[in-house]
Amino acid sequence: MQELALRINEDFLPSATREGLTLVTAHALWNVYPDRTDLTMSEVAAQLRCNASNATFIVTQLEARGFVERTADPADGRRKFVGLTAEGVRARRRLGRALASVSPLGRLTEDERALFVGILDVLRR
């Protein structure tokens, strides 16, 4: 699995770089869903498996690129929500297409993909 992930990352890196992103910031952008307006910084940190200060650093980079914006929680101003901007939605779509084009998983048939997903489900238990 690690070899597959490394290969995908290596093939995907030029696409992330074209967007002005590293693999880490591209991964973070991918984890901010267009229909989510209540994603907290704590959730970002959990998704990235990093601490809060690292998540803040990464989100700041995405914010500087104009891909995300932080807004205060109206119920608790200390808590911040992270959401995609219109440019972030477009960049996320471009990254998705780029990832699909370089992933060796794209060469699997529908049956092979279903088998692969089933195996991953077993391994996650």
C-alpha positions in Angstrom: 0.0 0.0 0.0 2.8 2.4 0.9 4.4 1.8 -2.5 1.1 2.6 -4.3 0.6 5.7 -2.2 4.2 6.9 -3.0 3.7 6.3 -6.7 0.4 8.2 -6.8 1.9 11.1 -4.8 5.0 11.3 -7.1 2.8 11.3 -10.2 0.4 13.8 -8.6 3.0 16.3 -7.4 3.3 18.3 -10.6 -0.4 18.9 -10.6 -0.3 20.1 -7.0 2.7 22.3 -7.8 0.8 23.9 -10.7 -1.8 25.0 -8.2 0.9 26.4 -6.0 0.4 23.6 -3.4 2.5 21.0 -1.7 1.2 17.5 -1.3 0.2 18.3 2.2 -1.7 21.5 1.3 -3.3 19.7 -1.7 -4.4 16.9 0.7 -5.9 19.5 3.1 -7.7 21.2 0.2 -9.2 17.8 -0.9 -10.6 17.3 2.6 -12.5 20.6 2.6 -15.8 19.6 0.9 -17.7 22.1 -1.2 -20.9 21.6 0.7 -19.4 21.9 4.2 -19.6 25.3 5.9 -19.1 24.0 9.4 -15.7 22.3 9.2 -13.7 23.3 12.3 -10.0 23.7 12.6 -10.0 20.8 15.0 -11.6 18.6 12.3 -8.9 19.7 9.8 -6.2 18.7 12.2 -7.8 15.4 12.8 -8.2 14.7 9.1 -4.5 15.6 8.5 -3.4 13.7 11.6 -1.5 16.7 12.9 -1.7 19.1 15.8 -3.7 22.4 15.8 -0.7 24.6 15.1 0.2 22.6 12.0 -3.4 22.7 10.8 -3.4 26.5 11.3 -0.2 26.8 9.2 -1.6 24.7 6.4 -5.0 26.5 6.4 -3.2 29.8 6.3 -1.3 28.7 3.2 -4.6 27.7 1.5 -6.1 31.0 2.6 -3.2 32.9 1.1 -3.8 31.2 -2.2 -7.5 32.2 -2.1 -8.7 28.6 -1.8 -10.3 28.7 1.7 -11.6 31.2 4.1 -12.1 31.1 7.8 -15.2 32.4 9.5 -16.1 32.7 13.2 -18.7 30.3 14.6 -21.7 32.6 15.3 -22.3 30.6 18.5 -18.7 30.7 19.7 -16.4 33.3 18.2 -13.4 31.4 19.5 -14.1 28.6 17.1 -13.3 29.0 13.4 -14.9 27.3 10.4 -13.0 26.5 7.2 -14.8 26.7 3.9 -13.9 26.7 0.3 -14.0 29.8 -1.8 -15.2 29.7 -5.4 -11.6 29.5 -6.5 -11.0 26.7 -4.0 -13.9 24.7 -5.5 -12.4 25.1 -8.9 -8.9 24.1 -7.7 -10.3 21.1 -5.9 -12.0 20.0 -9.1 -8.8 20.4 -11.1 -6.9 18.4 -8.5 -9.6 15.7 -8.6 -9.3 15.3 -12.4 -5.5 15.3 -12.1 -5.5 12.7 -9.4 -7.9 10.5 -11.4 -5.6 10.8 -14.5 -2.4 9.7 -12.7 -3.8 7.1 -10.4 -3.1 3.5 -11.4 -6.4 2.6 -9.8 -8.1 4.3 -12.8 -7.0 1.4 -14.9 -9.0 -1.1 -12.8 -12.3 -2.4 -14.2 -15.5 -1.7 -12.2 -15.3 -5.3 -10.8 -11.6 -4.9 -9.8 -12.4 -1.6 -8.1 -15.2 -3.1 -6.1 -12.9 -6.0 -5.1 -10.1 -3.5 -4.1 -12.6 -1.4 -2.0 -13.8 -4.6 -0.3 -10.2 -5.6 0.5 -9.6 -2.1 2.0 -12.7 -2.4 4.1 -11.4 -5.7 5.5 -8.0 -4.2 6.3 -9.5 -1.2 8.1 -11.2 -3.5 10.7 
